[in-house]
């Protein structure tokens, strides 16, 4: 079954990611290094019973050749959802293009760009669909 083009499982994973982001931001706030948020987010997602991989290298195919130095994803949840983590004052538009490209190249349907360096985390979470 699909919900707005996404599976129920993808939607469930998305909710876990958003809830975990709120918990982390409330507990430790903005202004820390991206790596800290990455570790904490992976931990919270695992606590929710989901599998998380950190700093995942994804090979890319181009012109009939596979390049192993392809993409590096901050987090990959259940091999279904990509998370790119930032902790910056201003989001660079290229990061939006980057996550859209990651979704296309991995053929995954859902990705999040989460910037923890914001006063309100709801303003730092951007959701993307392929």
Secondary structure, DSSP 8 states (H G I E B T S, - for coil): -EETTEEHHHHHHHHHHHHHHHHHHHHH-SSS-HHHHHHHHHHHHHHTT--EEEEEEEEEEETTEEEEEEEEEEEEETTTEEEEEE--SS--HHHHHHHHHHHHHHT-SEEEEEE--SSSGGGTEEEEE-
